[in-house]
Amino acid sequence: MSKNTIMFEGFKDNQLDKKETLMEIYNALNERGYNAIDQIVGYLTSGDPSYITSYNNARSLILKMDRDELLEEILVSYLDNIKK
């Protein structure tokens, strides 16, 4: 019997590609006929996951992401685009 313990690294938020995930959520909302921007803003400001459809697992995806980190990512991307 081996005495070495193998450490399992579980799923981490930083393993998600936030941009790709956000686009999947955006696309799912659009496919269901929602105004995706309004819905995502509603979720980000309130924290209420009911703003995000469960279609194509979008709600589960957004709940795996930290809202503050997501807002930071969006702001950085926005400001980077302004600089160009």
N, CA, C and O of each residue as an XYZ file, in Angstrom:
336
protein
N       0.840     -1.177      0.000
C       0.000      0.000      0.000
C       0.889      1.245      0.000
O       1.783      1.372      0.837
N       0.652      2.131     -0.907
C       1.448      3.346     -1.039
C       1.040      4.365      0.009
O      -0.142      4.532      0.308
N       2.038      5.045      0.563
C       1.771      6.077      1.555
C       1.734      7.466      0.932
O       1.497      8.453      1.629
N       1.964      7.547     -0.366
C       1.919      8.837     -1.047
C       0.472      9.216     -1.333
O      -0.310      8.417     -1.847
N       0.149     10.411     -1.001
C      -1.192     10.916     -1.264
C      -1.151     11.799     -2.489
O      -0.314     12.695     -2.602
N      -2.049     11.539     -3.392
C      -2.144     12.359     -4.595
C      -3.177     13.435     -4.331
O      -4.314     13.151     -3.952
N      -2.763     14.671     -4.538
C      -3.672     15.792     -4.326
C      -4.480     16.027     -5.594
O      -3.926     16.117     -6.690
N      -5.773     16.124     -5.438
C      -6.654     16.399     -6.568
C      -6.952     17.881     -6.584
O      -7.417     18.440     -5.591
N      -6.684     18.517     -7.711
C      -7.036     19.927     -7.863
C      -8.398     19.994     -8.520
O      -8.572     19.595     -9.671
N      -9.344     20.497     -7.784
C     -10.701     20.622     -8.303
C     -10.800     21.734     -9.327
O      -9.825     22.414     -9.647
N     -11.981     21.889     -9.815
C     -12.253     22.926    -10.803
C     -12.039     24.290    -10.170
O     -12.537     24.550     -9.074
N     -11.318     25.146    -10.833
C     -11.074     26.496    -10.335
C     -11.659     27.503    -11.297
O     -11.689     27.280    -12.507
N     -12.134     28.635    -10.743
C     -12.724     29.678    -11.577
C     -11.748     30.184    -12.629
O     -12.143     30.483    -13.755
N     -10.461     30.280    -12.258
C      -9.501     30.826    -13.212
C      -9.240     29.885    -14.379
O      -8.603     30.275    -15.358
N      -9.729     28.638    -14.284
C      -9.577     27.715    -15.403
C     -10.595     28.009    -16.497
O     -10.442     27.575    -17.639
N     -11.617     28.737    -16.138
C     -12.602     29.122    -17.146
C     -12.034     30.232    -18.010
O     -11.426     31.174    -17.503
N     -12.227     30.122    -19.273
C     -11.884     31.244    -20.128
C     -13.080     32.182    -20.065
O     -14.108     31.939    -20.698
N     -12.937     33.244    -19.303
C     -14.073     34.121    -19.020
C     -14.690     34.721    -20.275
O     -15.912     34.843    -20.369
N     -13.863     35.091    -21.230
C     -14.402     35.701    -22.448
C     -15.241     34.706    -23.238
O     -16.334     35.035    -23.699
N     -14.732     33.499    -23.393
C     -15.479     32.475    -24.127
C     -16.766     32.119    -23.402
O     -17.817     31.960    -24.024
N     -16.679     31.997    -22.097
C     -17.853     31.658    -21.302
C     -18.901     32.757    -21.391
O     -20.089     32.479    -21.551
N     -18.463     33.994    -21.287
C     -19.400     35.109    -21.389
C     -20.069     35.138    -22.764
O     -21.251     35.464    -22.870
N     -19.325     34.801    -23.812
C     -19.920     34.749    -25.151
C     -20.934     33.615    -25.257
O     -21.954     33.767    -25.928
N     -20.673     32.482    -24.609
C     -21.639     31.384    -24.608
C     -22.934     31.821    -23.927
O     -24.029     31.517    -24.401
N     -22.800     32.531    -22.819
C     -23.960     33.029    -22.087
C     -24.713     34.050    -22.931
O     -25.939     34.001    -23.032
N     -23.979     34.965    -23.532
C     -24.556     35.982    -24.415
C     -25.331     35.317    -25.557
O     -26.464     35.702    -25.847
N     -24.726     34.328    -26.196
C     -25.381     33.635    -27.310
C     -26.637     32.899    -26.865
O     -27.647     32.907    -27.569
N     -26.578     32.263    -25.700
C     -27.748     31.541    -25.191
C     -28.900     32.514    -24.945
O     -30.048     32.218    -25.275
N     -28.596     33.660    -24.373
C     -29.641     34.663    -24.129
C     -30.232     35.165    -25.443
O     -31.450     35.291    -25.567
N     -29.383     35.450    -26.416
C     -29.869     35.907    -27.726
C     -30.731     34.849    -28.394
O     -31.778     35.168    -28.958
N     -30.301     33.590    -28.338
C     -31.058     32.508    -28.966
C     -32.450     32.370    -28.367
O     -33.389     31.970    -29.056
N     -32.585     32.699    -27.092
C     -33.881     32.616    -26.424
C     -34.706     33.891    -26.589
O     -35.824     33.982    -26.081
N     -34.146     34.886    -27.310
C     -34.900     36.094    -27.603
C     -34.760     37.209    -26.582
O     -35.496     38.195    -26.633
N     -33.831     37.064    -25.664
C     -33.607     38.106    -24.657
C     -32.633     39.157    -25.165
O     -31.836     38.893    -26.066
N     -32.701     40.350    -24.584
C     -31.672     41.359    -24.809
C     -30.517     40.966    -23.890
O     -30.549     41.227    -22.688
N     -29.512     40.344    -24.464
C     -28.437     39.731    -23.682
C     -27.702     40.736    -22.798
O     -27.375     40.436    -21.650
N     -27.448     41.912    -23.328
C     -26.724     42.924    -22.549
C     -27.533     43.316    -21.316
O     -26.993     43.358    -20.211
N     -28.811     43.599    -21.494
C     -29.662     43.964    -20.358
C     -29.709     42.854    -19.314
O     -29.654     43.120    -18.114
N     -29.810     41.615    -19.774
C     -29.893     40.490    -18.846
C     -28.599     40.305    -18.061
O     -28.631     40.068    -16.854
N     -27.469     40.411    -18.740
C     -26.178     40.246    -18.068
C     -25.945     41.386    -17.083
O     -25.472     41.154    -15.970
N     -26.271     42.611    -17.480
C     -26.146     43.757    -16.571
C     -27.048     43.552    -15.354
O     -26.635     43.820    -14.226
N     -28.252     43.088    -15.571
C     -29.164     42.807    -14.457
C     -28.564     41.822    -13.481
O     -28.634     42.011    -12.267
N     -27.975     40.770    -14.017
C     -27.330     39.779    -13.148
C     -26.141     40.372    -12.404
O     -25.998     40.172    -11.198
N     -25.284     41.105    -13.122
C     -24.077     41.646    -12.507
C     -24.397     42.653    -11.409
O     -23.691     42.712    -10.402
N     -25.443     43.439    -11.587
C     -25.768     44.456    -10.589
C     -26.554     43.894     -9.407
O     -26.444     44.404     -8.291
N     -27.337     42.857     -9.642
C     -28.198     42.339     -8.575
C     -27.691     41.036     -7.953
O     -27.945     40.755     -6.781
N     -26.979     40.254     -8.747
C     -26.561     38.933     -8.281
C     -27.648     37.885     -8.422
O     -27.463     36.739     -8.011
N     -28.776     38.262     -8.996
C     -29.909     37.350     -9.156
C     -29.720     36.497    -10.410
O     -29.794     37.022    -11.521
N     -29.480     35.200    -10.255
C     -29.214     34.342    -11.420
C     -30.420     34.148    -12.334
O     -30.274     33.636    -13.444
N     -31.613     34.551    -11.883
C     -32.779     34.379    -12.756
C     -32.735     35.298    -13.970
O     -33.529     35.128    -14.895
N     -31.829     36.259    -13.985
C     -31.630     37.089    -15.182
C     -31.020     36.282    -16.323
O     -31.123     36.672    -17.486
N     -30.392     35.170    -15.998
C     -29.691     34.363    -16.996
C     -30.485     33.092    -17.254
O     -30.849     32.376    -16.322
N     -30.747     32.821    -18.514
C     -31.485     31.635    -18.904
C     -30.712     30.367    -18.541
O     -29.482     30.362    -18.501
N     -31.451     29.304    -18.280
C     -30.795     28.015    -18.054
C     -30.518     27.296    -19.382
O     -29.854     26.260    -19.415
N     -31.034     27.861    -20.463
C     -30.814     27.304    -21.800
C     -29.315     27.180    -22.085
O     -28.541     28.095    -21.807
N     -28.925     26.045    -22.637
C     -27.514     25.746    -22.956
C     -26.595     25.895    -21.741
O     -25.414     26.210    -21.882
N     -27.150     25.664    -20.543
C     -26.356     25.668    -19.316
C     -25.792     27.049    -18.966
O     -24.832     27.147    -18.202
N     -26.376     28.107    -19.515
C     -25.842     29.458    -19.321
C     -25.847     29.879    -17.853
O     -24.885     30.486    -17.382
N     -26.908     29.567    -17.136
C     -26.980     29.974    -15.731
C     -25.902     29.274    -14.906
O     -25.257     29.897    -14.062
N     -25.713     28.003    -15.146
C     -24.665     27.266    -14.420
C     -23.286     27.836    -14.730
O     -22.436     27.943    -13.846
N     -23.073     28.200    -15.984
C     -21.784     28.771    -16.370
C     -21.503     30.084    -15.653
O     -20.407     30.298    -15.136
N     -22.501     30.960    -15.628
C     -22.254     32.273    -15.021
C     -22.095     32.160    -13.507
O     -21.383     32.958    -12.897
N     -22.747     31.183    -12.903
C     -22.625     31.012    -11.459
C     -21.259     30.465    -11.047
O     -20.881     30.561     -9.879
N     -20.525     29.896    -11.990
C     -19.173     29.403    -11.707
C     -18.140     30.526    -11.724
O     -16.989     30.331    -11.333
N     -18.562     31.693    -12.178
C     -17.647     32.823    -12.298
C     -17.920     33.818    -11.175
O     -19.076     34.100    -10.859
N     -16.874     34.341    -10.583
C     -17.012     35.363     -9.560
C     -17.451     36.670    -10.215
O     -16.819     37.120    -11.170
N     -18.519     37.282     -9.716
C     -19.055     38.504    -10.345
C     -18.037     39.636    -10.360
O     -17.915     40.343    -11.361
N     -17.304     39.816     -9.260
C     -16.308     40.892     -9.208
C     -15.205     40.676    -10.238
O     -14.774     41.617    -10.904
N     -14.755     39.432    -10.362
C     -13.722     39.132    -11.359
C     -14.252     39.335    -12.765
O     -13.533     39.807    -13.646
N     -15.505     38.980    -12.974
C     -16.118     39.160    -14.289
C     -16.241     40.643    -14.623
O     -15.939     41.048    -15.745
N     -16.675     41.447    -13.678
C     -16.754     42.895    -13.901
C     -15.375     43.478    -14.188
O     -15.226     44.333    -15.061
N     -14.379     43.016    -13.457
C     -13.009     43.487    -13.688
C     -12.552     43.140    -15.102
O     -11.966     43.973    -15.793
N     -12.821     41.916    -15.524
C     -12.442     41.459    -16.866
C     -13.125     42.308    -17.940
O     -12.493     42.694    -18.923
N     -14.396     42.595    -17.752
C     -15.146     43.402    -18.714
C     -14.587     44.819    -18.771
O     -14.411     45.376    -19.855
N     -14.309     45.399    -17.616
C     -13.779     46.764    -17.565
C     -12.398     46.856    -18.204
O     -12.120     47.793    -18.952
N     -11.541     45.894    -17.915
C     -10.205     45.881    -18.513
C     -10.303     45.779    -20.029
O      -9.618     46.500    -20.755
N     -11.156     44.880    -20.498
C     -11.334     44.722    -21.939
C     -11.858     45.994    -22.584
O     -11.384     46.403    -23.644
N     -12.826     46.610    -21.949
C     -13.407     47.859    -22.451
C     -12.341     48.960    -22.538
O     -12.206     49.633    -23.559
N     -11.602     49.124    -21.460
C     -10.573     50.180    -21.437
C      -9.432     49.900    -22.424
O      -8.878     50.826    -23.016
N      -9.089     48.630    -22.594
C      -8.073     48.272    -23.590
C      -8.529     48.646    -24.990
O      -7.725     49.098    -25.805
N      -9.812     48.461    -25.277
C     -10.345     48.800    -26.598
C     -10.394     50.304    -26.812
O     -10.236     50.765    -27.942
N     -10.607     51.072    -25.764
C     -10.611     52.530    -25.887
C      -9.204     53.055    -26.211
O      -9.054     54.005    -26.979
N      -8.198     52.441    -25.633
C      -6.815     52.866    -25.842
C      -6.362     52.703    -27.278
O      -5.474     53.423    -27.735
N      -6.958     51.773    -27.990
C      -6.534     51.438    -29.354
C      -6.905     52.509    -30.333
O      -6.620     52.381    -31.524
